[in-house]
Amino acid sequence: MSHDPWVWVAAILSLFIFSFLYRDNPFYKFAEHLLVGVSAGYYLNIYWYNGIYPNIVSHIVKEHNYLYLVPLFLGLLYFAIFIPKFSYFIRWPIAFLLGAASGFAIPASFQARIMEQARGTILLSPSFYPSKLAFFNAILIFIGVLTVLSYFFFSKEHRGALKVSSKIGIIFLMIGFGASFGYTVMARVSLLIGRLQFLLGTWLGLIKY
């Protein structure tokens, strides 16, 4: 067994979390609140040393660059929510943040999620792919995109070829949803395996990995 006290602390807290499998209890609530509190303190420390201090305090106090008073003022307006009389001022920084974030995110998202996706779908020449299997995958993706889009085409009744295409699109949709669900489950199982390896290996020394 491990002689490291911090390993014991981590193992006991892990067992507190696993106790929720039986039912909700004070041990689980203690570990949950401890995690939330430690996470809040950790991220507050990161925000101070990686954001507030170098971008606000250092520029204003040390470099006398008073242009940074503008983001400081907008940031302070977030705290107006705690003053009912002036709570409407919180709309200013939120509007600025949404506008700036949209201006940066929309072109990048359009390029990555629309242009590149469309480009990858319509490039069906074998010269663009290193192997026959990759070319076959490209054709399969092309068929899947067309059939899925036809399933969501509601301007015309699904009859004839459109009905067949939409049925094939449903198959592609179900495969996609199943793969996404399986990936999520496997990710959670991987986390469980890692925690069990810690408890049985690092803490108790029953297994080696």
Beta strands, then each sheet from edge to edge (+ up, - down):
end
